[in-house]
Structure formats: C-alpha cells, structure tokens
C-alpha cells in the first residue's frame, strides 16, 4: 500500500525543467535558418572605453557599420537658428507653432447677432434738407452709398421704422410702447418697469415709512449672486414675488432659470437681522390726483404697477405693430433684443448700405436730384445737375474748349491741382483760392443744430431777392453810390479767376463732373445714337427699379401710418423756368442757360408710378 501511494505521488509531480536548453533556440525568421545570429551583449564600461581608444588610435578603414570601425561625423556643427532662442531644438519650435495655430483655429468665432425685428433707416427732415442744400449749392456729385453712410454715422440724422419679424420661434407679434417717451419694448413687464423707473413721478410721490418687520422663524436668507442684494427667506410668504420683482428690475436680460441658479443661501444671524431691518422700511406710493373711488396710498412697486395697468393703462403703455423712432431715442433703449437688433442692422448698413440707399432714392428724386450709374460696377451717383454729352454739333468758346479738352486728357485730376497743371501757376497755400461764388461747405461738416438755420436763411434770402426785384420795378432806381476802390488784380489772378469761372460753368451745365473728393471728370464726346444708347443703359436696371419702388412704397407706408397729420412739402417751380423730370438718362447736348445756384428750380412732388411713364414717353423723343 505504501509503494502504491509513493508511485502515485511521483506520477503527480511534474518533471524539472532545465533552462539551459533554451539557449539553442532561435526566434528569427525562416530565411535566417542555417546562419549564425549575431547577438549583442552589454559589455562592461571599462572595456567599452578601451575599445573606443583603440579605434581612435588605429587606422581608419572602410567597412560596414556593424562590426567595423566607426566613422566620424564630418558634418559641421550647426549653430543656433536665427530668430529663435539659442539651444532650442527645431522640433520644439515646430510644436510651439502647431500649438499656437491650433489655439487660433480653436478660438471661438463671434457670431453676428441675428435681429428679431425688421429695421429700416430713413433720413431726418432737417439734417436732410441741410445736406440737400449743400449738394445743390456746390453742384458736386456724391456716391449714393456715401450719402447713406453719412446719414447713418450720427443718430440725430436718421429715423427708424421697425416691424416684428414674422416666423421666428418665440418672436414678438406686437410692440409694447411706453406712452410718455414712445420707446418700444418686447413685453408689458419691461415697458412697465421702464415707466416706473423713468416716469414714475408723473403718477406717484414716493416716501418711505416704518412698519413692523416680518414675523416668523427664519433660519436662512437667500441672496442674489449677481447684485448681492438680500431677497428673503425661502419660507417667507412673499418670497416668490420678491424674486420675480428683483429679476425684472435688476437683471431683466438674464434668463430666469439661470438667475435662480445664482441665488445663494446665507445662514449668518447678522445677515438675517439686516434683511429684517430692510423689510421694516417699505416704499409707499401716493397717487397724484386720485380719482373718485381710487386708493390714495399703495405699498410696494407691484401694487403701483397693478394700479397703473388697471386705472391708467392708456397713459402708460399701448400696443402697435409698427414703430417710428428717432435716432436719438435709440440711445435711451435698455439693453435687450430690440436695441441689439438695431445695432446689428446699423453695423451691416454701415458696411454695405443698400437698403438705406434705396430708401433715399425716392426722396432725392422728388427733390429734383439726378441719380445715375457709372462704371463697370454700376456705382450710383447723386447730383443736382444732369449729365450733358457733347457731339459734333456742340461748340464752346476757346477758353472752355481748352479747359474741357485738358480735363478729358487728365481725368480724375483734383480741382486744387488744376491751376498749376493747366496754367502753370502755383497758388500760395496762405492765399485764398478764388472759388466759385456759391461754394457750399462740405456736407459732413454741416452742424446739426444749424441745419434749420441754413434752410431758413436760404428761403429768406430767396424771398428777399424777389421782393427787391418787385420793388425795383415799381420805384425808380436811386443814383448808384460810388463803388469802393478795389485792388487791381494781377495777370495771374485774372487767369485763375477766369479758370474757375469756366470750370463752374462746365460743372453747372453737366459737361464736367466734380466729385465730392474734388476730382474732375469730363463726360466723353459721343454721337446722338450713342447718347441715346447711354440713356437706355442707365434705365435698364430692372433690379434698381424694383428695389426703388419697394423702398418708396415702404417709406410712404411708414409716413402714412406714423405721421398722418404731417403735411408733405410740394415746392413749385418758378413760372419762367420749365420743369424737367429728374431721370438717370443724360440729356441732349443742347445749349441751355446755367441754373441758379442759390435757388434751383424744383418740380412738384410725384410718385414713382407717375415718373416711370414720363421717362418712357420721353425716350422716343430723344
């Protein structure tokens, strides 16, 4: 039995493994079978140093890299790269460059605000009249986009017409307008908060009174994490009303859910006592001129708001689907969707004022301005003078012919460089140049507060001249007073004076265009059929005609809705002068008298629908 148990143990015990047998094994690929595999073993440090000394002292012979003598690197040592820190590896610099590029690519791109209202800009009446007076007096030609940007550059130069954008999720359907100042708001709560803050003294007199503090067991007080103002304990019965009032008054632009997340709880007893002391003083509103049956005193701002909505609603707010707002009033709007929409649309229009320019077309045409396109890009220009084109039958005096030929050969020459380039006369900078008799100031330098005075003075001068002419016809003219002795002009001054007089005539007749930057352009000479083709080309802009009709109809609708009682001025042309419609087509190069710069003739106001047939009817005649 013992032998049997011993044999069983030997059978269960595994045999011992000799690891020395594994030295003959080869783990290389099959193609290395039969070949000796070179094994690399780590040698002691001293032996490695001795071998290196032997190699450096022994002769250099060619051979393979493995097993043969080592070869010295003969490449010259590379110094530090220019523009980088000394000793910095090239790879590190490349990694830094990649990281910087990745940061720039990963930087969030600021998205442009998407407006929630439709905003249109129109010119304010008084500044626009001053602008038109400056253009008519100077006879200069300006880009239509330049005039649009000039109007948009200052809030006092434009008015705004707004409508809610349809189809927006959660968008506005109507504006809630504050009656005291006419500012629009997106909700009734925002409008009432504005009325109570800015115009509350119209309806109430405010006073603080002492009352008993709230009673109860308050273990904590919640505090606003944005303003730091104490709101109240969560178990206070008016807590929810206090939170809603604080949100509408202090942080109306923050979502209410996010505002609730910023509320923090404070358990210090001194903070709880501070809230109790605050609640012991309440603001009481006394109604101004209370009516029969109305309460005289109201406790709290919420009670005052409910009183105004119930008893004085027509005096505080009203609703409208369209708003007409002056540019100055925009600055009074609180930060919100409406103010951000106006700012976003204005920034877009300053970059590319297409909509504003279309809104200007109708008003400029009704004031007898010429609007035409020029250049390959079709840039629109505005001027009080119609373009005139010369043909073979057009003849000028010798001085005029020489001047227009010089300008045609030197297109875009500046008017200030004309005396030196044409006459060879250099004007002194200190001396005043003999400018045309009716030189208007630059349009961008017209003060807004003096715009009304400019227009009024212009009308007074015109009426005074008419009265003087009528009085001169009835009474005999008195003996002329001796004229004051004037200093005699030199020959050069007479030449310069004649030069600017000739230039003035050519500009007022339309043969030469003087742009707003002072550059001169002479209209090319062409035949009568070519002039007619040029006229047809100016009128072939279907897109411009459509946008112009839409803009004029929108402007007329805005004026009719917002200002039904404002009369529209319809200046009439003098009986002695023939009224000509303002079109983009160039006129026939016939001789015509120079228009008066001080009082240009204006035709009666007409709509676009009336102007279009007139232009078509004139085309066969040309």
Buried (B, 14 or more C-beta within 10 A) or exposed (E): EEEEEEEEEEEEEEEEEEEEEEEEEEEEEEEEEEEEEEEEEEEEEEEEEEEEEEEEEEEEEEEEEEEEBEEEEEEEEEEEEEEEEEEEEEEEBEEEEEEEEEEEEEEEEEEEEEBBBBBBBBBBBBBBBBBBBBBBBBBBBBBBBBBBBBBBEBBEBBBBBBBBBEEEEEEBEBBBBBBBEBBBBBBBBBBBBBBBEBBBEEBBEEEEEEEEBBEEEBEBBBBBEBEEEBBBBBEBEEBEEBBBBBBBBEBBEEEEEEBEEEBEEBEEEEBBEBBBEEBEEEBBBBBEEEEEEEEEEBBBBBEBBEBBEEBBEEBBBBEBEBBBBEBBBBEBBBEBBBBBBBBBBBEBBEEEBBBBBBBBBBBBBBBBBBBBBBEEEEEBBBBBBBBBBBBEEBEBEEEBBEBBEBBBEBEEBEBEBBBEEBBEBEBEEEEEBBEBEBEBBEBEEBEEEEBBEBBEEBEEEEEEEEEEEEEEEEEEEEEEEEEEEEEEEEEBBEBBEBBBBBBBBBBBBBBBBBBBEBBBBBBEBBEBEEBBEBBEEBBEBEEBBEBBBBBBBBBBEBBEBBEEEEEEEEEEBEEEEEEBBBBBBBBBBEEBEEBEBEBBBBBEBBBBEEBBEEBEEBEEEE
